[in-house]
Amino acid sequence: MKPSWKLVIAILSLHFFFSPVAACTIFVIVHEGRVYFCNNEDFTKPGYVWVTPATQGKFGRINFGFSDGFAQGSMNEMGLAFDSTALAKIPWKADPNKETPHNLIEQIMYECQTVKQVIEYFDKYNCRHLEAGQFMFADANGDAAVISSLPDSGVSITRISSEWLISTNTRLEASGYRCPRFVKVQQTLTQSNSFEIRDLASVLDAVHQRGPGGFTSYSNIFDLKAGKIYLYNLANYDEAVELNLREELARNQTAPRPMSDLFKRSATLDEIRAGEQRTQFDTRISMSDVELDKFVGTYHPEDQPVVKICVTRGKGVLCVDCLGQPTAELFPESERGFRIATDRGQVSFLIEDGNSQKITGLILHKSRDLKALRSD
């Protein structure tokens, strides 16, 4: 059954909530022959690093995670990398026509060289970890994909289609909703003229977490072609430790080693836990009254035309009134994209083909996408 627009509009006054403990950010950059895999690992514990040596028929790899030795992210010697983000849990049931390995991700990192092969493994095997997480994979050829599971359709794959691919803590294909960290990364990359290591570290810095409820334990940038890793501890982006994958495999440090041992100076756990929890990331852009005025009008859900959504202009924002609910404010994040303040969803305005000035409708992005058409 389709959700009621009355219900959807009524909950615009409620906040989305996703614990910063599980709020990680991953992005892949493919630019001028280079492939970088970038990650902020957000949690409540300090990071660890170790290697898994190559054995007969299995690739060696370097791993990052915590003291339990369960890899949160890895790069193998063939230049295949992965990391994951936590998601709201959904019901998951194994496909009886597929095998179910104990840890499909570990098997992939042992046996695969390319994203194409990774996708073939997800076609062949069940992955129990898709119940509450999604995975970003990238290879040294510049291919990348985000793999998740949708409640109604099973495994979902989002392939890279530009110079970058981003993943945070929502299922990309479930709706058009993108959290502020996702938008902040997108905005920063769009505005950037350079993708050097220091520039990518600045992007990770812009979306790092800190505070008593969770913090960025570590950040990594994998150079997938060169087999190098640039590592940052506890959101200190002024000090990078450079590791060489082949040298680390030769060192054979298989027991998880505290990441702090690699650094001369990093914030302490007490320092990064102190103060107010960082949950806001400024994605607001400036838009003139003239630019905002083109969105003003009355909109009706296409499947419930009796519902009226009135969009008016405020000071630097749009205001939405519907069904006697409190007025919701929309602030601009892009040319046609707005966030429902503070973070209660997003609205994308639709334009007429060939006419960027004529607004024909809007889409409300929350747990799913709902469309309304302009009637004035």
N, C-alpha and C positions, 0 to 999 in steps of 0.2 A: 504493500500500500504506500502511495506517495505521501511524504510528510505535508501537513497543512501549512500553508504560508502564514496563517494566523499564529500557529505555534512558532514558526521560524522567526517571525517579526517580534513576537512576545519575548523571545529569549535573547534579543539583541542587547538587552540591558545586562546580560550575564557575561562573565569573562570566560574565555577559553582558559584552561589551566593545564599546563604540562610542567611537571616538576623539573627545575633546573638541574637536579641530580642526573637526569637522563638526557639532558639536552645537548647533543653533540652536533657538530657542523662539519660536513665533508664537501670538498669540491675538487674537480679535476680540471686542469688547464692543458690545452693542446695548442701550442703557439710556436710558429717558426721552427718546426722540427723537434721541439722539446715537449715532453709530457711530464707534468707534475701532478702528484696526488697529495692533497693537503687536508689535514684533519685537526680539529680540536676535540680532545677526549675529555668530556665533562663528567665528574663523579664526585665522590666524597673521600677518596683515598689517593695516595701518591702513586705515580706510575713506576712500572718496572720494564726491563728490556731483557730479552734472551734470544738465543738462536735454536733452531731445529736443524741439525745437520742433514745433509743429503745421504740417502741410502740407496740400495739397488732399486732403480725405477722410481725413485722419489726425489723431488727437488728440495734443496735446502732453502731455508728462509729465516728472516729476522722477524721477531714478534714484539709487539708492544701490548701492555695490559697492566695487570695488577699482581699482587703477590700470590694469587691462586694459580698462576701459570696458564690461565685460559686466555688465548689470544683475542684481543679486541680488534687488532689490525695487524697485517703482515705484508711483507714483500718477499716473493721468492726469487731465486737466482735467474729466472727467465724474464723478470721484469713484470710479473703479474702481482697486483696489489689489491687488498680489500680492506674495508673498514665497515662498521655498522652503526646504525642509529636505532634507539629504542622507540617503539610505537605503542599506542594504546592497544591492549591485547584484544584479539578477535578469536572466535571459535576456529579451531584448525583440526582437520581430519586428514589422515594420510590417504593418498590415492592407492587403492589396493592393487593397481596395475604397476606400481613403482616400488622399487626397493627403498628402505628407510635406513640409511647409515646412521651410526651413533652421532657423527659430526660431519655433515656433508662439506662444510666450509674447509675443515682441515683436509679432507680428501681432495678437494679442489686445489688447494694450495700445494699439496704434494704432487699432483698429477697434471695440472693444466698450465698452459703457457699463454693462452689468449682468452679474451672475453667471449669469443665465438665458442670455444670449448666449454667455458663456464656455463653458458646458456644451454648447451647440449646436456650438461650434467643436471641442470634443473629440469630439463625435459625427461630425463631418465630416472632421477631420484627424488624422493620426498625430502623436504628440509623442515624439520620440526621447529627450527629457530625463526621461521617466518610468522609464527603465531604472534610474536610481540616485537618484531624487529625487521629492518630492511637492510640490504647490503649494497654497497657501492664496490664495483670492480673496475679496474682499468689495466691496460697492458701497454707494453713499450711501443706498440704500433700506433697508439693514440685512440684505440677503441675503448669505450667505457659504457657502463650500464648500471642502473639502479634496479634491484630486484626485490620485490615485496609480494605480499599476498593480499587479495581483496576478498571480502566476505562472500561475495556472490559469484566471483569468476575465477578464483584461485590465483596462481602465479601471475604477477604483472611485471613487465619489463619496460623500463624507460631507457632508450638508447641516447647517446650523445649525438647532437645534431648541429652543434656550433663549436666555438672554441672552448666552451666549458659546460660542465654538468654539475649540479648542486644537489645535495641531499641534507635535509634536517630531520625533523621528527613527525612528519605527516606522510601518508601514502600518496605519492605523486599523482597517481592515476585515479584516486578516489574522488578528488575535486580539484578545483583551481586554487584552493586556499594555500597560501605560503606564509609561514611564520615570519616575524620581523627579522630574525637572523638570516633567513633565506633571502629576503628582499635586500637586506643590508649588503650581503655578499654580492648579490646581483648588481646592485647600484654601484658598488665600489669597483667591480670588475669592468662594468660598462664604461665608467669614467676613466679607467686606467689606460695609460699609454705604454706601460712597461709591465712585464711579468717576470722580473728578476726575483731571486729568493727573498730579498728584503721587502719587495712589494707584496709578495704573497704572505709573508709574515705579518705585514701591516693589515691585510685583510683578516687574517686569523685573530689579530689583536682587536680588531673592531667588533668582533662577535664573541670574545671570550667571556667566560662566567667567573664570578667571584662572590663570596659571601658564605654565611653559615649553612645555607641549604644546599650547597653544591658549588663546585669550582672547576676550572679547566686544569685537570691534573697534568696534562702534557699536550704538546702540539707537535706534529710531524709534517714535513714536506719530503715526499719521496721523489727523486729524480729517476724515473723508471728506465730511461735509456742508459744513464750513466751508472745506475746501481748505487746511488748515494742517498743518504738520509740526513736531513737537517732537523735537529731535535731541539725543542724548547721546553723548559720545565716550569710548571706553576705560573703560566702566563707572563713569564719574563722574556719578552721578545727582543731584548737588548743583547742576550747571550745565546748564541746558537752553537751546538755541538755537531760537528760533521762526522758521520760514520760512513765507512765503505763496506758494502754488503759482503764482498768476497773476503775482505780482511776480517770482518766479524765472524764469518763462517769458519775461517781458518783458526780463529781464536777459540772457537768451540765453547763459548760461555752458555751452557745449556740451562743452568739454574737461573731463575729470574733474579735480576740484579737491580737494586734500587736506582732509579734514574738520577736521583739527586747526587749519586757518587760521581757522575760524569761532569758535573757543573762546578765552577768555581764559586758562583754566587747566584742564588735564586731566592725568591721570596720563601719565607717559611710557611708551614701550614697555618700557623696562627695568624700570620699577616694576610694570607689570601682568604681566610675564613672570617676575618674581622670586618666590621662595618655592615652596611645595608646590603641585602642580596641584590645583585645586578640582574634585573629582569627586563629592563627597557632598552631598546636599541632604536635610536632616532632614525626613522626612515622617511620622515616628512619632507616634502619638497615645497617650494614656493609656487603659487599659482595666482595669477591676477584675477580680479573680479570678472573681467571680460572672459577669461578662459573658463572660470567656474560657471558663469551664467549659461553656457551652452548645455550644461547638464540639468538645469532647472526644468522641472516639468512634473507631469503625473504619469505614473507607470502602473500597469496591471499585470499580475502573474498570468502567463499565457494559459495555464490550466485552471485558474480561478479568477476570471475577469472581474468579479464583483469586488475583489479586494483592491483598495486604492493605496498606492504608495506615493506620497508627495515629497518631492525633492526641492528644497529651497537653498538659497545661498546665505551663509553666515560670514563672519570675518575670517577669511582665509580658509574656510571649510565649507562643506555642504552639510545640510541638515535634512534628516529623514523623519517624516511623521507617518504613522500608520496605525489604524485601529485603536486609537486612544492610548497607545503606548507612549512612554517618555520619548522625547526627541532624541534621536541618535545622531552623533556627529561623525562625518566622514572626512578624514584628512588625506590629501593627495600623496601618493607614493610614486606615481608615474603619470604619463600623459593622459591615460584613461583608467588608471587603477587607484582605488581609495581603500583605506583601512577604517573599519568601524572602531572609533576610539573606545578604550585604549587598544585593545586587541580582542574584538568580539566577532571577527570575520573580516571579509573583504568584499568589495563591490567592483566589478569591471563593467564599464559602459561600452555598449556596442555602437558601431558607426555604420552608416549606409555605404555600400560598396562604392569606392571611388570618391567619397565625400567625407573627409575626416572631421568636418564641422557639424554634420548632421547626426545627432544621437538618436538611435532607434530603439534602444532598450538597455537593460542592465542584467547582469548575472550576480546573484548573491552566492559567495563562496563560503560554505561552512563545512560540515562533515560531508556534504554533497553540494552540487551546483543546482541552483534554481533560477529560472529565467523569467523576467518581466519585460513587457513591451511598452513603449512610450505611446501615449494616446492623445497628447495635445498637439 
